[in-house]
Amino acid sequence: MAKSSGNLGVMLERKCETEFVAKGDRLQALGDELVDHLLKTKSADVAAFMASEIAPGRSVQQHVDEANATLGERIEVRRVTVYEGGPVGIYLHKTSPDLPPQVGVLIQLTKDAVEVGRDVAQHIAAFAPQFVNRDEVPAELIENERRIAEETAREEGKPEAALSKIVEGRVTGFVKEVSLLEQAFAKDAKKTVQQILDEAQTAVKAFSRFRVGQ
């Protein structure tokens, strides 16, 4: 579930045990209540959000527990994201028309560009980048990838003299794969996401991608 208001955008993931319940009107209504409350509280921490009052004398946790008792189900709020202070874009993707969205993306831009924001959010849903750019990729992740690349190259019998170049090429490919801005854009593979954003004169400040169960 995700909603926005001005330069504020929120997204939460709720989990239930059965798909049958996921189709129910009561669960849909509960999701709307929770995301509306998140929009008001702007609480980016799940524990703090669950402890906040959704009604006088009733916490979000109590509200969810009551819904669980009514539905005979176990519903949980697993993750929340709150972006404030910049234009936001939202994309929710359904893998089945009978179920709530299974993938949600919330993206924050530096400058409003509604169409591009939605297009890039769709791209993120499809290609699942992990970071905005290569500078955000943790050094330990790169070093681990370099170690794996070297081990693989040696197992493949690559010549020692070419090993360094091969390893660095594979590491570079990995960084491009996990970095949003360097990925080929879903709607125009001849351009990178960075080029699409540059043409719209905006940039990505942050993004979150939730897939139910992951």
N, C-alpha and C positions, 0 to 999 in steps of 0.2 A: 504494500500500500504506500502511496506517495502523494503528496500535495504541495502546492506552492502558493505563496501570497507575496506579491511584490518581489523583494530581494531575499525572501526567506523560502527555503525548500526543505522538506523533511521526507524521510522514508523509513519504514519499519518492516521487518519480516515477522510474520506470525506463523507458527507451526501447529498443525493439528494431526491427530493420528490417522484419520480416515478421509478419503476423498469425498465420501458421501456427505460428511459434515461440512467439508469445504465448499460444497455447492449450496448450502443452506442460507436462507435469507438472514437468519439470526447472526450467523458468523460474518456475513457481509456487513451487516449493521454494526457489529462489534468492531470490525476493522475500521469502518468509517469513524466511529467514536474515538478509537485509539489514535488514529492519525490526526484527527482534528485536535485532540488534546495535546499531541506532540507538537503540533503547530503553535499552540498557545504557550506551552511550557518551554519549548526549545531545549529540552533536556537531551543531551547527546550521550548520556550514560544510561544503560538499561536499568540498573539497580535504582538510580535516582528517579527515573521515569516511572518505574513500577511502584515506587513509594509515594509519588506525588498524588494529590487529591484530584480525582476526576469529577467528584461530586462532594458536597459538604459531608465530612466525616467518613468518606469512602476513598480508599486508595485505588490506583489502577489495578494493583494485584488483587484486591478484594473484588473489584468489578469483574476481572477475568475469572476469578475463582467461582463467582456466582454464575457466570455464563457456562463454565465447565460443568457445574452441578446441574444446570438446566438442560444442557445438551447431552450429559452423560459422556463427556469427551474431555481430553486433556489438550488445552490450547496454551501455547507459550509464545511470548514475545522474545525472539532470539537476538535481534540486532536492531539498532536505530542509527540513523545518520541525520545530522542537522547542518545545513549550510546557510549562512546569513551574511549579508553585506555585499552581495553581488548577484547578478542575474542567474537564474537557475533553469535547467531544462530537465524534463522527466520523460522516461520511456518505460512502459510496462509491457512485457511480452507474454502472451498466452501460448503455451504449448498445447493446450486443449481448450476448445471453445466453451466447454462445460465447467471449467475450473477457473479459480482466480489466477492472475498472472504468476508465472513461475520464475520469471527473471525481471528484476527492476533495476533501473539505472537513474541515479541522481547526479547531475553535473552542474558545476558552478563555473561561469565564465567571467572574464574581466569586463566585457562590454556586451550589452544585450544584442543577441542575434538569434531570434526565436527559431527560425527554420534550421539554421546551422546547428544550434544547440540540440534540437531534436534529432537531426541526422547523425551527429556525433554520438549522442546517447544510444541511438539504434546500433551504431557501429560497435560501441562498447559492449552492448548486449550480445552481439554476434561473435565478436573476436576476443572478448575477455582479457584486455590488457591488465597488467597488474600495477603499473605506475604511469604517471603522466609523461615523464621524460626519463632519459638515461641517467640524469643526475640523481634521481630518486631511487635508483636500483641500489640496494645495499651492497657494500663492498664484499661482504662475506658470501653473498649469493653469487656474485660474479666470480669470486675465487673458487667456489665450489663447482661452478660451471666450467671454469678453466681446468680444474683437476679432472673432471669427468671427460672433458674434450681431449685432454692429453692421454688419459688411460685408453680411451676409445681409439685414438689415432695410433697408439702403439700396438693395440690389439689388431688393428687393421694392417699392421706392417708398414706404416708410412715411413719414408726415409728420415733419419735423424735430422738431416740438414733442413728438411722442409717442415719439421714438427712445429716449430714456433709459429710460423706463418699460418699453418693449418689450424692450430689451436686458437690463435687470435681471431682468425676468420670465423670460426664457429662461435666464439664468445661474442663477437660483434653481431652475428646473426641472432643469437639468443637475446641480447639486449634490445635489438630492433623488434623482436617478437613480443617482448613483454612491455615495451614502451609505447604508449598510445600515440604520441606525436609522430613516431617513425613508421607506424603501420601504414600499409596501403589502404586508402579510404574505401570503405565497403561499396559506395555508390559510384566510385571512379578510381579504379585500381592504378591509373596512371599518375595519380597524385597521392601524396601522403596526407595524413590527417593535419599535420602542421601546415601544409600548403592551403588546405581548405579553410582553416582558421585564419590564416594570414589574409586570404582573399576577403574574408568577412570582417577583417580588422578587429578580431577578438582573440582571446586565448583561454585555455583551460586553467583554472586555479586548482580545482580538485574534482574528483569523481568517486562515486561508490557504486559497486555492482553487487547486487544480492541475487543469488540463485537459491531457491528454496531447497533446504537440505544440505547445502554446501557450506 
